[in-house]
């Protein structure tokens, strides 16, 4: 049976016992976190792509320099993120 | 359907929809960024070099996504360890 075709609205959620309800809640919490991380990854990839992949596209693989640049770009962007929060906090007091 | 199969069905559908939504955003961003890179001055038709650029760029953008995702998750783990 194909779950994607059944649709959640057609499922009898009343049938879930407590154990399965708890498991499902945990699963949904994990999925929510995963999708937040993915959303932020989309955002970061676009920002860092513009900074790190500056030449013409010659091949389908990242070169070593681009790979390192992307990793640094993510780390520095998050540094800025934390720094901004810290500074905003200081401005408040 | 018993409790376990209801649970399985919900999980399966949530997973399928989440993955589809993620793929949609990836394709949208990939198109936007690779169009920018590979077709700087749109001509009257898509040249073969533009097409080659586009296929390479697609793979490269996905590689970049994976690289960024790994670096991001790494950083999250680090920050959690510091707290």
Backbone of each chain as nested JSON, in Angstrom:
{
  "chains": [
    {"id": "A", "residues": [
      {"number": 1, "name": "UNK", "atoms": {"N": [0.836, -1.199, 0.0], "CA": [0.0, 0.0, 0.0], "C": [0.87, 1.248, 0.0]}},
      {"number": 2, "name": "UNK", "atoms": {"N": [0.488, 2.218, -0.783], "CA": [1.297, 3.424, -0.908], "C": [0.776, 4.522, 0.024]}},
      {"number": 3, "name": "UNK", "atoms": {"N": [1.6, 4.872, 1.025], "CA": [1.181, 5.851, 2.023], "C": [0.971, 7.227, 1.407]}},
      {"number": 4, "name": "UNK", "atoms": {"N": [1.804, 7.538, 0.403], "CA": [1.721, 8.865, -0.2], "C": [0.383, 9.051, -0.905]}},
      {"number": 5, "name": "UNK", "atoms": {"N": [-0.196, 7.939, -1.349], "CA": [-1.48, 8.037, -2.039], "C": [-2.662, 7.999, -1.093]}},
      {"number": 6, "name": "UNK", "atoms": {"N": [-2.432, 7.384, 0.084], "CA": [-3.519, 7.27, 1.047], "C": [-3.88, 8.639, 1.606]}},
      {"number": 7, "name": "UNK", "atoms": {"N": [-2.833, 9.427, 1.993], "CA": [-3.079, 10.733, 2.581], "C": [-3.37, 10.616, 4.055]}},
      {"number": 8, "name": "UNK", "atoms": {"N": [-2.765, 11.519, 4.818], "CA": [-2.918, 11.464, 6.277], "C": [-4.376, 11.629, 6.686]}},
      {"number": 9, "name": "UNK", "atoms": {"N": [-5.104, 12.428, 5.885], "CA": [-6.507, 12.688, 6.255], "C": [-7.366, 11.418, 6.237]}},
      {"number": 10, "name": "UNK", "atoms": {"N": [-6.897, 10.416, 5.465], "CA": [-7.661, 9.165, 5.403], "C": [-7.253, 8.15, 6.464]}},
      {"number": 11, "name": "UNK", "atoms": {"N": [-6.234, 8.505, 7.242], "CA": [-5.773, 7.552, 8.242], "C": [-6.526, 7.771, 9.552]}},
      {"number": 12, "name": "UNK", "atoms": {"N": [-6.758, 6.684, 10.242], "CA": [-7.468, 6.783, 11.504], "C": [-6.47, 6.985, 12.643]}},
      {"number": 13, "name": "UNK", "atoms": {"N": [-6.197, 8.248, 12.953], "CA": [-5.185, 8.563, 13.972], "C": [-5.643, 8.153, 15.371]}},
      {"number": 14, "name": "UNK", "atoms": {"N": [-6.965, 7.951, 15.52], "CA": [-7.503, 7.494, 16.817], "C": [-6.945, 6.117, 17.185]}},
      {"number": 15, "name": "UNK", "atoms": {"N": [-6.513, 5.41, 16.161], "CA": [-6.045, 4.041, 16.409], "C": [-4.659, 3.993, 17.043]}},
      {"number": 16, "name": "UNK", "atoms": {"N": [-3.966, 5.11, 17.046], "CA": [-2.597, 5.131, 17.596], "C": [-2.615, 4.89, 19.103]}},
      {"number": 17, "name": "UNK", "atoms": {"N": [-1.814, 3.962, 19.536], "CA": [-1.695, 3.777, 20.984], "C": [-0.647, 4.743, 21.54]}},
      {"number": 18, "name": "UNK", "atoms": {"N": [-0.52, 4.808, 22.871], "CA": [0.347, 5.828, 23.488], "C": [1.797, 5.692, 23.069]}},
      {"number": 19, "name": "UNK", "atoms": {"N": [2.248, 4.459, 22.967], "CA": [3.642, 4.221, 22.595], "C": [3.925, 4.751, 21.19]}},
      {"number": 20, "name": "UNK", "atoms": {"N": [3.033, 4.441, 20.264], "CA": [3.222, 4.906, 18.882], "C": [3.049, 6.422, 18.768]}},
      {"number": 21, "name": "UNK", "atoms": {"N": [2.163, 6.986, 19.604], "CA": [1.993, 8.446, 19.624], "C": [3.289, 9.128, 20.043]}},
      {"number": 22, "name": "UNK", "atoms": {"N": [3.908, 8.599, 21.097], "CA": [5.173, 9.177, 21.57], "C": [6.242, 9.072, 20.496]}},
      {"number": 23, "name": "UNK", "atoms": {"N": [6.32, 7.909, 19.867], "CA": [7.313, 7.704, 18.809], "C": [7.086, 8.669, 17.65]}},
      {"number": 24, "name": "UNK", "atoms": {"N": [5.82, 8.865, 17.314], "CA": [5.473, 9.746, 16.21], "C": [5.82, 11.19, 16.532]}},
      {"number": 25, "name": "UNK", "atoms": {"N": [5.557, 11.594, 17.782], "CA": [5.908, 12.963, 18.197], "C": [7.405, 13.185, 18.07]}},
      {"number": 26, "name": "UNK", "atoms": {"N": [8.173, 12.202, 18.52], "CA": [9.63, 12.302, 18.443], "C": [10.077, 12.39, 16.981]}},
      {"number": 27, "name": "UNK", "atoms": {"N": [9.476, 11.539, 16.168], "CA": [9.803, 11.536, 14.737], "C": [9.531, 12.9, 14.102]}},
      {"number": 28, "name": "UNK", "atoms": {"N": [8.367, 13.483, 14.448], "CA": [8.002, 14.776, 13.863], "C": [8.928, 15.885, 14.344]}},
      {"number": 29, "name": "UNK", "atoms": {"N": [9.326, 15.822, 15.622], "CA": [10.259, 16.819, 16.151], "C": [11.586, 16.731, 15.403]}},
      {"number": 30, "name": "UNK", "atoms": {"N": [12.073, 15.512, 15.169], "CA": [13.321, 15.314, 14.435], "C": [13.214, 15.826, 12.998]}},
      {"number": 31, "name": "UNK", "atoms": {"N": [12.08, 15.517, 12.365], "CA": [11.884, 15.944, 10.98], "C": [11.832, 17.459, 10.874]}},
      {"number": 32, "name": "UNK", "atoms": {"N": [11.209, 18.079, 11.879], "CA": [11.117, 19.537, 11.883], "C": [12.517, 20.152, 11.981]}},
      {"number": 33, "name": "UNK", "atoms": {"N": [13.328, 19.559, 12.849], "CA": [14.693, 20.048, 12.998], "C": [15.483, 19.849, 11.706]}},
      {"number": 34, "name": "UNK", "atoms": {"N": [15.305, 18.67, 11.1], "CA": [16.007, 18.374, 9.852], "C": [15.618, 19.388, 8.774]}},
      {"number": 35, "name": "UNK", "atoms": {"N": [14.339, 19.726, 8.71], "CA": [13.923, 20.633, 7.647], "C": [14.381, 22.067, 7.929]}},
      {"number": 36, "name": "UNK", "atoms": {"N": [14.516, 22.437, 9.207], "CA": [15.08, 23.753, 9.528], "C": [16.543, 23.837, 9.122]}},
      {"number": 37, "name": "UNK", "atoms": {"N": [17.272, 22.756, 9.387], "CA": [18.687, 22.721, 9.003], "C": [18.823, 22.777, 7.484]}},
      {"number": 38, "name": "UNK", "atoms": {"N": [17.947, 22.066, 6.801], "CA": [17.977, 22.093, 5.331], "C": [17.673, 23.479, 4.788]}},
      {"number": 39, "name": "UNK", "atoms": {"N": [16.7, 24.156, 5.409], "CA": [16.344, 25.503, 4.958], "C": [17.531, 26.453, 5.134]}},
      {"number": 40, "name": "UNK", "atoms": {"N": [18.193, 26.353, 6.284], "CA": [19.355, 27.2, 6.531], "C": [20.499, 26.827, 5.582]}},
      {"number": 41, "name": "UNK", "atoms": {"N": [20.627, 25.541, 5.254], "CA": [21.651, 25.107, 4.303], "C": [21.399, 25.728, 2.921]}},
      {"number": 42, "name": "UNK", "atoms": {"N": [20.134, 25.791, 2.503], "CA": [19.813, 26.421, 1.216], "C": [20.282, 27.869, 1.201]}},
      {"number": 43, "name": "UNK", "atoms": {"N": [19.987, 28.547, 2.3], "CA": [20.356, 29.942, 2.462], "C": [21.881, 30.13, 2.417]}},
      {"number": 44, "name": "UNK", "atoms": {"N": [22.585, 29.335, 3.225], "CA": [24.046, 29.423, 3.31], "C": [24.711, 29.037, 1.994]}},
      {"number": 45, "name": "UNK", "atoms": {"N": [24.172, 28.02, 1.316], "CA": [24.774, 27.58, 0.054], "C": [24.741, 28.72, -0.963]}},
      {"number": 46, "name": "UNK", "atoms": {"N": [23.624, 29.438, -1.008], "CA": [23.517, 30.541, -1.955], "C": [24.517, 31.656, -1.627]}},
      {"number": 47, "name": "UNK", "atoms": {"N": [24.592, 32.003, -0.338], "CA": [25.526, 33.054, 0.093], "C": [26.967, 32.651, -0.229]}},
      {"number": 48, "name": "UNK", "atoms": {"N": [27.335, 31.412, 0.131], "CA": [28.727, 30.985, 0.004], "C": [29.086, 30.625, -1.44]}},
      {"number": 49, "name": "UNK", "atoms": {"N": [28.102, 30.189, -2.2], "CA": [28.329, 29.923, -3.631], "C": [28.803, 31.212, -4.312]}},
      {"number": 50, "name": "UNK", "atoms": {"N": [28.13, 32.313, -3.992], "CA": [28.49, 33.596, -4.614], "C": [29.881, 34.046, -4.21]}},
      {"number": 51, "name": "UNK", "atoms": {"N": [30.275, 33.724, -2.966], "CA": [31.588, 34.138, -2.488], "C": [32.707, 33.215, -2.969]}},
      {"number": 52, "name": "UNK", "atoms": {"N": [32.422, 31.913, -3.054], "CA": [33.501, 30.936, -3.246], "C": [33.631, 30.408, -4.674]}},
      {"number": 53, "name": "UNK", "atoms": {"N": [32.54, 30.377, -5.411], "CA": [32.62, 29.86, -6.78], "C": [32.567, 31.073, -7.708]}},
      {"number": 54, "name": "UNK", "atoms": {"N": [33.74, 31.675, -7.897], "CA": [33.779, 32.955, -8.598], "C": [34.187, 32.817, -10.067]}},
      {"number": 55, "name": "UNK", "atoms": {"N": [34.923, 31.739, -10.393], "CA": [35.389, 31.576, -11.774], "C": [34.316, 30.982, -12.664]}},
      {"number": 56, "name": "UNK", "atoms": {"N": [34.693, 30.736, -13.913], "CA": [33.783, 30.04, -14.821], "C": [33.666, 28.576, -14.395]}},
      {"number": 57, "name": "UNK", "atoms": {"N": [32.544, 27.955, -14.699], "CA": [32.337, 26.546, -14.359], "C": [33.116, 25.69, -15.36]}},
      {"number": 58, "name": "UNK", "atoms": {"N": [34.141, 25.002, -14.869], "CA": [34.939, 24.17, -15.786], "C": [34.629, 22.695, -15.634]}},
      {"number": 59, "name": "UNK", "atoms": {"N": [34.25, 22.287, -14.447], "CA": [33.924, 20.886, -14.242], "C": [32.769, 20.766, -13.276]}},
      {"number": 60, "name": "UNK", "atoms": {"N": [32.347, 19.527, -13.011], "CA": [31.195, 19.337, -12.142], "C": [31.613, 19.124, -10.68]}},
      {"number": 61, "name": "UNK", "atoms": {"N": [32.932, 19.105, -10.442], "CA": [33.4, 18.9, -9.071], "C": [33.923, 20.208, -8.492]}},
      {"number": 62, "name": "UNK", "atoms": {"N": [33.834, 20.33, -7.168], "CA": [34.417, 21.482, -6.494], "C": [35.916, 21.292, -6.444]}},
      {"number": 63, "name": "UNK", "atoms": {"N": [36.7, 22.356, -6.703], "CA": [38.14, 22.176, -6.519], "C": [38.488, 22.396, -5.047]}},
      {"number": 64, "name": "UNK", "atoms": {"N": [39.729, 22.062, -4.691], "CA": [40.134, 22.094, -3.281], "C": [39.927, 23.466, -2.648]}},
      {"number": 65, "name": "UNK", "atoms": {"N": [40.295, 24.502, -3.43], "CA": [40.153, 25.861, -2.921], "C": [38.701, 26.212, -2.619]}},
      {"number": 66, "name": "UNK", "atoms": {"N": [37.822, 25.818, -3.525], "CA": [36.396, 26.104, -3.336], "C": [35.836, 25.349, -2.132]}},
      {"number": 67, "name": "UNK", "atoms": {"N": [36.283, 24.095, -1.988], "CA": [35.824, 23.291, -0.855], "C": [36.179, 23.959, 0.466]}},
      {"number": 68, "name": "UNK", "atoms": {"N": [37.441, 24.372, 0.583], "CA": [37.908, 25.026, 1.809], "C": [37.177, 26.337, 2.031]}},
      {"number": 69, "name": "UNK", "atoms": {"N": [36.999, 27.067, 0.948], "CA": [36.305, 28.361, 1.027], "C": [34.879, 28.182, 1.55]}},
      {"number": 70, "name": "UNK", "atoms": {"N": [34.18, 27.161, 1.058], "CA": [32.796, 26.929, 1.491], "C": [32.73, 26.623, 2.988]}},
      {"number": 71, "name": "UNK", "atoms": {"N": [33.658, 25.779, 3.445], "CA": [33.672, 25.422, 4.871], "C": [33.954, 26.661, 5.722]}},
      {"number": 72, "name": "UNK", "atoms": {"N": [34.944, 27.467, 5.302], "CA": [35.254, 28.7, 6.025], "C": [34.092, 29.681, 5.989]}},
      {"number": 73, "name": "UNK", "atoms": {"N": [33.46, 29.759, 4.822], "CA": [32.347, 30.685, 4.641], "C": [31.211, 30.39, 5.63]}},
      {"number": 74, "name": "UNK", "atoms": {"N": [30.9, 29.098, 5.773], "CA": [29.841, 28.712, 6.709], "C": [30.244, 29.093, 8.133]}},
      {"number": 75, "name": "UNK", "atoms": {"N": [31.477, 28.775, 8.496], "CA": [31.932, 29.052, 9.863], "C": [31.969, 30.547, 10.161]}},
      {"number": 76, "name": "UNK", "atoms": {"N": [32.48, 31.321, 9.215], "CA": [32.568, 32.775, 9.446], "C": [31.182, 33.405, 9.458]}},
      {"number": 77, "name": "UNK", "atoms": {"N": [30.28, 32.922, 8.6], "CA": [28.925, 33.474, 8.607], "C": [28.278, 33.24, 9.967]}},
      {"number": 78, "name": "UNK", "atoms": {"N": [28.504, 32.054, 10.521], "CA": [27.911, 31.756, 11.822], "C": [28.591, 32.562, 12.934]}},
      {"number": 79, "name": "UNK", "atoms": {"N": [29.908, 32.818, 12.788], "CA": [30.595, 33.721, 13.726], "C": [29.897, 35.078, 13.74]}},
      {"number": 80, "name": "UNK", "atoms": {"N": [29.623, 35.574, 12.539], "CA": [28.948, 36.871, 12.409], "C": [27.564, 36.829, 13.046]}},
      {"number": 81, "name": "UNK", "atoms": {"N": [26.909, 35.706, 12.837], "CA": [25.595, 35.5, 13.429], "C": [25.657, 35.636, 14.953]}},
      {"number": 82, "name": "UNK", "atoms": {"N": [26.615, 34.933, 15.557], "CA": [26.748, 34.972, 17.018], "C": [27.165, 36.364, 17.49]}},
      {"number": 83, "name": "UNK", "atoms": {"N": [28.094, 36.97, 16.732], "CA": [28.592, 38.302, 17.087], "C": [27.458, 39.326, 17.078]}},
      {"number": 84, "name": "UNK", "atoms": {"N": [26.596, 39.215, 16.071], "CA": [25.463, 40.137, 15.977], "C": [24.553, 39.997, 17.199]}},
      {"number": 85, "name": "UNK", "atoms": {"N": [24.268, 38.743, 17.541], "CA": [23.4, 38.493, 18.686], "C": [24.009, 39.064, 19.955]}},
      {"number": 86, "name": "UNK", "atoms": {"N": [25.321, 38.846, 20.093], "CA": [26.012, 39.306, 21.284], "C": [25.957, 40.834, 21.366]}},
      {"number": 87, "name": "UNK", "atoms": {"N": [26.232, 41.453, 20.248], "CA": [26.251, 42.913, 20.236], "C": [24.867, 43.5, 20.504]}},
      {"number": 88, "name": "UNK", "atoms": {"N": [23.856, 42.879, 19.928], "CA": [22.484, 43.347, 20.171], "C": [22.119, 43.233, 21.645]}},
      {"number": 89, "name": "UNK", "atoms": {"N": [22.6, 42.141, 22.235], "CA": [22.365, 41.926, 23.662], "C": [23.028, 43.015, 24.502]}},
      {"number": 90, "name": "UNK", "atoms": {"N": [24.277, 43.36, 24.108], "CA": [25.013, 44.405, 24.833], "C": [24.338, 45.765, 24.694]}},
      {"number": 91, "name": "UNK", "atoms": {"N": [23.792, 46.013, 23.493], "CA": [23.126, 47.3, 23.267], "C": [21.91, 47.458, 24.163]}},
      {"number": 92, "name": "UNK", "atoms": {"N": [21.3, 46.345, 24.488], "CA": [20.077, 46.38, 25.294], "C": [20.349, 46.826, 26.722]}},
      {"number": 93, "name": "UNK", "atoms": {"N": [21.541, 46.431, 27.226], "CA": [21.808, 46.728, 28.645], "C": [22.61, 48.015, 28.827]}}
    ]},
    {"id": "B", "residues": [
      {"number": 1, "name": "UNK", "atoms": {"N": [-6.636, -0.922, 9.869], "CA": [-5.202, -0.742, 10.134], "C": [-4.945, -0.63, 11.63]}},
      {"number": 2, "name": "UNK", "atoms": {"N": [-3.877, -1.273, 12.081], "CA": [-3.57, -1.18, 13.509], "C": [-2.666, 0.025, 13.772]}},
      {"number": 3, "name": "UNK", "atoms": {"N": [-2.409, 0.265, 15.052], "CA": [-1.642, 1.44, 15.483], "C": [-0.303, 1.556, 14.759]}},
      {"number": 4, "name": "UNK", "atoms": {"N": [0.406, 0.438, 14.694], "CA": [1.747, 0.461, 14.108], "C": [1.729, 0.836, 12.626]}},
      {"number": 5, "name": "UNK", "atoms": {"N": [0.755, 0.319, 11.889], "CA": [0.757, 0.638, 10.455], "C": [0.256, 2.055, 10.194]}},
      {"number": 6, "name": "UNK", "atoms": {"N": [-0.608, 2.589, 11.082], "CA": [-0.994, 4.004, 10.965], "C": [0.247, 4.862, 11.168]}},
      {"number": 7, "name": "UNK", "atoms": {"N": [1.015, 4.523, 12.214], "CA": [2.248, 5.267, 12.506], "C": [3.205, 5.225, 11.313]}},
      {"number": 8, "name": "UNK", "atoms": {"N": [3.41, 4.034, 10.777], "CA": [4.321, 3.865, 9.636], "C": [3.877, 4.706, 8.438]}},
      {"number": 9, "name": "UNK", "atoms": {"N": [2.567, 4.715, 8.191], "CA": [2.053, 5.46, 7.043], "C": [2.28, 6.959, 7.207]}},
      {"number": 10, "name": "UNK", "atoms": {"N": [2.02, 7.458, 8.447], "CA": [2.227, 8.89, 8.695], "C": [3.693, 9.245, 8.475]}},
      {"number": 11, "name": "UNK", "atoms": {"N": [4.586, 8.42, 9.046], "CA": [6.02, 8.683, 8.903], "C": [6.433, 8.708, 7.437]}},
      {"number": 12, "name": "UNK", "atoms": {"N": [5.956, 7.715, 6.713], "CA": [6.32, 7.59, 5.307], "C": [5.877, 8.811, 4.515]}},
      {"number": 13, "name": "UNK", "atoms": {"N": [4.658, 9.269, 4.801], "CA": [4.153, 10.405, 4.038], "C": [4.863, 11.708, 4.416]}},
      {"number": 14, "name": "UNK", "atoms": {"N": [5.108, 11.897, 5.709], "CA": [5.82, 13.101, 6.156], "C": [7.202, 13.148, 5.51]}},
      {"number": 15, "name": "UNK", "atoms": {"N": [7.874, 12.01, 5.512], "CA": [9.216, 11.917, 4.931], "C": [9.196, 12.233, 3.438]}},
      {"number": 16, "name": "UNK", "atoms": {"N": [8.224, 11.659, 2.745], "CA": [8.132, 11.878, 1.296], "C": [7.877, 13.355, 0.989]}},
      {"number": 17, "name": "UNK", "atoms": {"N": [6.991, 13.981, 1.75], "CA": [6.664, 15.383, 1.497], "C": [7.825, 16.303, 1.852]}},
      {"number": 18, "name": "UNK", "atoms": {"N": [8.519, 15.984, 2.961], "CA": [9.659, 16.804, 3.369], "C": [10.767, 16.723, 2.326]}},
      {"number": 19, "name": "UNK", "atoms": {"N": [11.015, 15.519, 1.823], "CA": [12.069, 15.35, 0.82], "C": [11.719, 16.054, -0.489]}},
      {"number": 20, "name": "UNK", "atoms": {"N": [10.447, 15.995, -0.847], "CA": [10.011, 16.667, -2.069], "C": [10.164, 18.178, -1.928]}},
      {"number": 21, "name": "UNK", "atoms": {"N": [9.771, 18.709, -0.778], "CA": [9.875, 20.155, -0.545], "C": [11.336, 20.587, -0.598]}},
      {"number": 22, "name": "UNK", "atoms": {"N": [12.215, 19.787, -0.003], "CA": [13.641, 20.108, -0.007], "C": [14.205, 20.094, -1.428]}},
      {"number": 23, "name": "UNK", "atoms": {"N": [13.815, 19.1, -2.192], "CA": [14.3, 18.996, -3.579], "C": [13.814, 20.178, -4.405]}},
      {"number": 24, "name": "UNK", "atoms": {"N": [12.573, 20.595, -4.178], "CA": [12.026, 21.75, -4.905], "C": [12.854, 23.003, -4.675]}},
      {"number": 25, "name": "UNK", "atoms": {"N": [13.168, 23.277, -3.394], "CA": [13.951, 24.485, -3.077], "C": [15.335, 24.376, -3.694]}},
      {"number": 26, "name": "UNK", "atoms": {"N": [15.94, 23.169, -3.601], "CA": [17.271, 22.976, -4.171], "C": [17.272, 23.279, -5.674]}},
      {"number": 27, "name": "UNK", "atoms": {"N": [16.3, 22.758, -6.376], "CA": [16.225, 22.959, -7.829], "C": [16.019, 24.436, -8.166]}},
      {"number": 28, "name": "UNK", "atoms": {"N": [15.161, 25.082, -7.392], "CA": [14.891, 26.504, -7.605], "C": [16.165, 27.339, -7.444]}},
      {"number": 29, "name": "UNK", "atoms": {"N": [16.906, 27.081, -6.357], "CA": [18.133, 27.837, -6.06], "C": [19.223, 27.52, -7.082]}},
      {"number": 30, "name": "UNK", "atoms": {"N": [19.316, 26.245, -7.409], "CA": [20.318, 25.785, -8.374], "C": [20.093, 26.455, -9.73]}},
      {"number": 31, "name": "UNK", "atoms": {"N": [18.85, 26.523, -10.122], "CA": [18.534, 27.154, -11.401], "C": [18.884, 28.626, -11.404]}},
      {"number": 32, "name": "UNK", "atoms": {"N": [18.508, 29.293, -10.323], "CA": [18.765, 30.719, -10.188], "C": [20.269, 31.005, -10.268]}},
      {"number": 33, "name": "UNK", "atoms": {"N": [21.062, 30.25, -9.492], "CA": [22.493, 30.522, -9.405], "C": [23.256, 30.071, -10.65]}},
      {"number": 34, "name": "UNK", "atoms": {"N": [22.834, 28.967, -11.25], "CA": [23.537, 28.477, -12.43], "C": [23.144, 29.266, -13.672]}},
      {"number": 35, "name": "UNK", "atoms": {"N": [21.927, 29.758, -13.705], "CA": [21.512, 30.617, -14.817], "C": [22.375, 31.876, -14.818]}},
      {"number": 36, "name": "UNK", "atoms": {"N": [22.55, 32.424, -13.617], "CA": [23.376, 33.608, -13.431], "C": [24.794, 33.364, -13.942]}},
      {"number": 37, "name": "UNK", "atoms": {"N": [25.335, 32.174, -13.602], "CA": [26.715, 31.843, -13.958], "C": [26.881, 31.469, -15.424]}},
      {"number": 38, "name": "UNK", "atoms": {"N": [25.974, 30.681, -15.931], "CA": [26.18, 30.082, -17.257], "C": [25.582, 30.9, -18.396]}},
      {"number": 39, "name": "UNK", "atoms": {"N": [24.594, 31.729, -18.083], "CA": [23.987, 32.54, -19.142], "C": [24.077, 34.02, -18.756]}},
      {"number": 40, "name": "UNK", "atoms": {"N": [25.311, 34.58, -18.782], "CA": [25.472, 35.972, -18.352], "C": [24.777, 36.944, -19.301]}},
      {"number": 41, "name": "UNK", "atoms": {"N": [24.842, 36.633, -20.601], "CA": [24.162, 37.486, -21.585], "C": [23.281, 36.608, -22.464]}},
      {"number": 42, "name": "UNK", "atoms": {"N": [21.994, 36.51, -22.149], "CA": [21.111, 35.606, -22.902], "C": [21.072, 35.957, -24.388]}},
      {"number": 43, "name": "UNK", "atoms": {"N": [21.372, 34.965, -25.215], "CA": [21.313, 35.188, -26.659], "C": [19.989, 34.708, -27.214]}},
      {"number": 44, "name": "UNK", "atoms": {"N": [19.917, 34.563, -28.543], "CA": [18.646, 34.179, -29.16], "C": [18.357, 32.685, -29.005]}},
      {"number": 45, "name": "UNK", "atoms": {"N": [19.404, 31.907, -28.637], "CA": [19.156, 30.501, -28.287], "C": [20.216, 30.063, -27.284]}},
      {"number": 46, "name": "UNK", "atoms": {"N": [19.991, 28.897, -26.664], "CA": [20.932, 28.386, -25.675], "C": [22.101, 27.728, -26.411]}},
      {"number": 47, "name": "UNK", "atoms": {"N": [23.31, 28.243, -26.249], "CA": [24.456, 27.679, -26.957], "C": [24.878, 26.365, -26.309]}},
      {"number": 48, "name": "UNK", "atoms": {"N": [25.702, 25.58, -27.05], "CA": [26.099, 24.281, -26.504], "C": [27.025, 24.478, -25.304]}},
      {"number": 49, "name": "UNK", "atoms": {"N": [27.824, 25.554, -25.315], "CA": [28.691, 25.775, -24.158], "C": [27.861, 26.176, -22.934]}},
      {"number": 50, "name": "UNK", "atoms": {"N": [26.786, 26.88, -23.161], "CA": [25.886, 27.224, -22.044], "C": [25.233, 25.97, -21.477]}},
      {"number": 51, "name": "UNK", "atoms": {"N": [24.897, 25.057, -22.381], "CA": [24.275, 23.801, -21.921], "C": [25.256, 22.956, -21.122]}},
      {"number": 52, "name": "UNK", "atoms": {"N": [26.514, 22.865, -21.633], "CA": [27.534, 22.107, -20.894], "C": [27.763, 22.734, -19.528]}},
      {"number": 53, "name": "UNK", "atoms": {"N": [27.878, 24.067, -19.514], "CA": [28.079, 24.791, -18.264], "C": [26.957, 24.451, -17.289]}},
      {"number": 54, "name": "UNK", "atoms": {"N": [25.735, 24.458, -17.772], "CA": [24.575, 24.228, -16.912], "C": [24.604, 22.838, -16.273]}},
      {"number": 55, "name": "UNK", "atoms": {"N": [24.943, 21.812, -17.055], "CA": [24.945, 20.461, -16.466], "C": [26.063, 20.325, -15.436]}},
      {"number": 56, "name": "UNK", "atoms": {"N": [27.246, 20.907, -15.733], "CA": [28.335, 20.877, -14.745], "C": [27.94, 21.654, -13.505]}},
      {"number": 57, "name": "UNK", "atoms": {"N": [27.348, 22.81, -13.73], "CA": [26.978, 23.697, -12.628], "C": [25.964, 23.029, -11.692]}},
      {"number": 58, "name": "UNK", "atoms": {"N": [25.012, 22.311, -12.263], "CA": [24.018, 21.604, -11.439], "C": [24.698, 20.664, -10.458]}},
      {"number": 59, "name": "UNK", "atoms": {"N": [25.625, 19.838, -11.008], "CA": [26.314, 18.876, -10.148], "C": [27.164, 19.586, -9.109]}},
      {"number": 60, "name": "UNK", "atoms": {"N": [27.784, 20.679, -9.552], "CA": [28.649, 21.425, -8.663], "C": [27.855, 22.097, -7.538]}},
      {"number": 61, "name": "UNK", "atoms": {"N": [26.688, 22.609, -7.88], "CA": [25.858, 23.262, -6.859], "C": [25.403, 22.253, -5.817]}},
      {"number": 62, "name": "UNK", "atoms": {"N": [25.063, 21.051, -6.271], "CA": [24.659, 20.003, -5.326], "C": [25.825, 19.608, -4.422]}},
      {"number": 63, "name": "UNK", "atoms": {"N": [27.034, 19.543, -5.02], "CA": [28.221, 19.24, -4.211], "C": [28.44, 20.338, -3.18]}},
      {"number": 64, "name": "UNK", "atoms": {"N": [28.239, 21.595, -3.597], "CA": [28.388, 22.715, -2.674], "C": [27.354, 22.619, -1.551]}},
      {"number": 65, "name": "UNK", "atoms": {"N": [26.132, 22.252, -1.906], "CA": [25.07, 22.101, -0.899], "C": [25.476, 21.073, 0.159]}},
      {"number": 66, "name": "UNK", "atoms": {"N": [25.984, 19.941, -0.309], "CA": [26.408, 18.888, 0.618], "C": [27.552, 19.349, 1.51]}},
      {"number": 67, "name": "UNK", "atoms": {"N": [28.499, 20.059, 0.904], "CA": [29.647, 20.573, 1.642], "C": [29.189, 21.562, 2.728]}},
      {"number": 68, "name": "UNK", "atoms": {"N": [28.297, 22.472, 2.349], "CA": [27.78, 23.469, 3.284], "C": [26.966, 22.796, 4.387]}},
      {"number": 69, "name": "UNK", "atoms": {"N": [26.14, 21.823, 4.007], "CA": [25.334, 21.102, 4.983], "C": [26.215, 20.419, 6.029]}},
      {"number": 70, "name": "UNK", "atoms": {"N": [27.284, 19.767, 5.561], "CA": [28.197, 19.072, 6.475], "C": [28.888, 20.066, 7.412]}},
      {"number": 71, "name": "UNK", "atoms": {"N": [29.349, 21.2, 6.849], "CA": [30.029, 22.207, 7.666], "C": [29.071, 22.803, 8.7]}},
      {"number": 72, "name": "UNK", "atoms": {"N": [27.829, 23.018, 8.29], "CA": [26.822, 23.595, 9.182], "C": [26.503, 22.643, 10.34]}},
      {"number": 73, "name": "UNK", "atoms": {"N": [26.284, 21.378, 10.01], "CA": [25.976, 20.386, 11.042], "C": [27.159, 20.226, 12.007]}},
      {"number": 74, "name": "UNK", "atoms": {"N": [28.356, 20.245, 11.437], "CA": [29.577, 20.198, 12.235], "C": [29.61, 21.32, 13.274]}},
      {"number": 75, "name": "UNK", "atoms": {"N": [29.295, 22.522, 12.808], "CA": [29.314, 23.692, 13.68], "C": [28.236, 23.595, 14.764]}},
      {"number": 76, "name": "UNK", "atoms": {"N": [27.058, 23.127, 14.378], "CA": [25.98, 22.964, 15.361], "C": [26.425, 22.007, 16.472]}},
      {"number": 77, "name": "UNK", "atoms": {"N": [27.054, 20.888, 16.06], "CA": [27.544, 19.909, 17.041], "C": [28.56, 20.547, 17.97]}},
      {"number": 78, "name": "UNK", "atoms": {"N": [29.485, 21.326, 17.383], "CA": [30.517, 22.004, 18.169], "C": [29.905, 22.93, 19.2]}},
      {"number": 79, "name": "UNK", "atoms": {"N": [28.936, 23.727, 18.743], "CA": [28.301, 24.698, 19.641], "C": [27.557, 24.001, 20.76]}},
      {"number": 80, "name": "UNK", "atoms": {"N": [26.947, 22.865, 20.444], "CA": [26.228, 22.11, 21.47], "C": [27.199, 21.553, 22.491]}},
      {"number": 81, "name": "UNK", "atoms": {"N": [28.398, 21.173, 22.026], "CA": [29.414, 20.656, 22.935], "C": [29.945, 21.715, 23.883]}},
      {"number": 82, "name": "UNK", "atoms": {"N": [29.918, 22.997, 23.42], "CA": [30.44, 24.084, 24.237], "C": [29.488, 24.532, 25.339]}},
      {"number": 83, "name": "UNK", "atoms": {"N": [28.22, 24.165, 25.193], "CA": [27.24, 24.643, 26.171], "C": [27.059, 23.703, 27.355]}}
    ]}
  ]
}
